[in-house]
Amino acid sequence: MFLFNQIQISPTVKRINLLGTTLYLILMILFSSVLILSQTQRSDSTHEYENAGNNYISAESVKENLAAIYKKIIDLKRTSDWENDFAVMMIEYNSAIRSFIGNEAEHGKDSRMVKLARQTLNRYDQVEELLKTYLGKVKKVRHKVKNEEDDATGSLGPRMPEELNKIIDETKNSTLKGEQDYDFASLLYYHCSGAVSIIEDYLNNGEDETLHKIAQRMKEDNKLSLEIIEKWKKKHK
């Protein structure tokens, strides 16, 4: 009896053992929860990234919507004022992809693409304010019915309809992977590439000094985005 009493575990040791067991069980529960969550997320990402619960936007649906919006831009009723029509069209053009960019900024996985999305939205906001201020100052009226005597291309630059139709074809035929960041980069690339062509057409034909400065800024912004996407895609083929 004396020997048994000598080897009995003290209350302090018992408490330590109990605490260790409790911590072990908690860690096992947490680990299991994380494992289940990661498996669920992996399963969710196997088919594009359209998830109504998380407000994800399907790139395939965006591709079709963009093509339709670009077509509407071509069909916009125009004035005989090239400067007015260019400013109006660029506001509409950037608005076409804004929600898709916002989706990447909110739900993107790649930090570089998320940063690009946020920078792009910020630049669009700034440019839109400049364009609207310009339109207000020169007292233009948006979407006037174009005059019958205007030529077939209206007041738009010679290459404008051609460039927009090219963008429509490239957007429709673009190959997507069903990976959010990659598809965002792909569609934004076509959008920015088209913007550069449209802006260059204006710079070669427009005469307003103020609008020229805004257009030059838009061109530089879009070319920077193209460079970023090209470098990113080389690392994410």
N, C-alpha and C positions, 0 to 999 in steps of 0.2 A: 504494500500500500504506500509506503514511504517513497519507493522508487517511482511509482506511477504518478504520485503527486509532484515529484521533482521534474518529470518530463512533460507535464501539462502545459499547453500553449497559453501564454499570458493573454489577458484581454487586449492589450495594445497590439500584439501580433495578429490577433484575430481581426481587429479593426482594419489593420493594414491589408490583410489578405482579402477581406470583404471589399475594401475600397478598390483594390487592384482588379478583382473579379468584375466589379460594377463598371469600371472604366473600360475593361476589355470588351464587355458586352455592348457598351455605348459605341465604341469604335467600330465593332463589327456591324452594328445597325447602320451607322453612318456610311460605312464602306459599301454595304449592300444597296443603300439608297442611291448613292452616287453611281454605282454600276448600272442599276436599273435605269436611271435618268439618262446616262450616256448612251445606253443601248436604244432607248426610245428616241433620242434626238438623232442618232445615226439612221434609224429606220425612217424618220420623218424626212431626212434629207436625200433619200435615195431617188425620189421622183420630184425633180425640179425643186422649187422652194415656195410653191403656192400653198399657203396655210391661212385660211380665213381667220383662225383664232389669233394668229400673230400678225395679221394684216400684211402678209407677204403678197407680192404681186407676181404673177406668172410672167416670165420673160416672153414666152410664146404669145400670150395675149397682148402684151405691150408691143411686141413686134408688129402685130396686125393693126393695133390701134394707131401706132406711129405712122404706118404707111397710109392709113386713112386720113389722118390729120394733115400729113404732108400734101396729100391730094387736095384737101380743102383749102390749104394755103395757096396752091396754084390757082384755085377757082375763086379766090377772094375778089370781090368787086374792087376795082382800082380807080384811082383818080388819074389825071394827066400829070400829076406831080411825082416824079421819081423819088424824091427825097422822102415825102410823106409815106409812100407805099413801102419803101424799104424799112423805115422805122416801125411801121405797123406790122409788117411781115416778120421782122426779127423778134418782136414781142411775142407773136403767136408761135413762132418757131421754137423759141426757148420754152414756152409754156407747155408745148406738146410733150416734153419728156420730164417735166418737173416732178411729177408724182413718182415716177420710176426712180429718179435720182434720190428723192426723199426717202423712198423705201430702202435704198442701199445705205443711206446715211443713218437710218434708224436700226436696220436689221442686218447689215453686212457683217461678214466674219473677218475679212481681211482688213487690217488696220490701214493699209495704204489706200485701198479703194474707198473705205469709209471716209478717210480724210479728203480724198479727191471729190467725193460726192458732196461733202459739206462745203468745201471750197467752191465747187461749181455752183451750188445753190446761192452762196454768198455773192459770187460774181454776177449771177443772173439777176439777183435783187438789185444790185448796184447799177447794172446796165439798163434794166427795165426802168428804173427811176430816171436815169439820164435820158432815155428815149422818150418817156412820157413827158418829161420836162421840156424836151425839145419840141415835141408835138404841140404842147400847150403854148409855148412861146411863139411859135410861128402860126398859131391859130389854125391848124389844119383840122379837117373833119375826117374821121376814120371811115373807111369803107364807102366812099362816095361811088355812085354808079359811074363807071368810066364813060367818057364821051365816045359817040359813035365814030368820030373821025380819028380816034386813036388807032394805032396800028395793031396787028395781030397779037403782039406781046404786051399791049398796053404800055404803061410807063415803066414796066420792069426792065432791067438790063437785058441785053440780047441773049445771054446764056442762062438767065434765071429759070425759066420753065424747064429747060433741058437739064439743069443741075438738080432741080427738085425731083424730076422724074428718075434721074439716076439714083438719087438717095432712096426713093421709094423702092426701086428694084433691089438695091443692095440690102436694104432693111428686110424686105420680104425673103430674100435668098440667104440671109445670114444664118450661119450654123451655130446653134446654141448647145451647150453641154448639160443644161439643167443644174448648173452650179451657180449660185447667186452672184458671187463676185465676178466670175468669168463672164457670165452673160451680161452683167452690168457693164463691164469693160468693153465688151463687143459692141453692144448697142450704142453706148456713149461715143465710141470711136467713130461709128458711121455718122452719128449726129454731128459731132465736132468737125469731121472731115467735110461734111456737106455745108456746114456753117462757113468754113473757111472759103469754099468755092463761091458761095453766095456773096460773102462780104467782099471778096476780091473783085467780083463782078461789079459791085457797087463802087468800090474805090476806083475802078477804071472808067466809070460812067457818071458818078455823082459829082456835084459841084459845091454842095454846102460845106463850108469849112468846119462848122461845129459837128455836123454829122460825120464828117470824115474822121475827126478825132475819136469819136465814139466807136466808129467802125474799126478803126485801127486797133483800138483797145480790145474789141471783141475778137478780132483776128488773132492777136497775141495770146489772149486767154485760151482760145480754142487750140491753137498750135501747142501751147504748153500742155494742155490736157492730152493731146495726141502723143506727145513725147513721153509723158508719164505712163500712159497706157501701153505704148510700144515696149518700153523698158520692163514694165510689169509682166507683160505677156511672154516675154522671152524667158522669164523665170517660172512661169506657170503654164507651160504648154500641156 
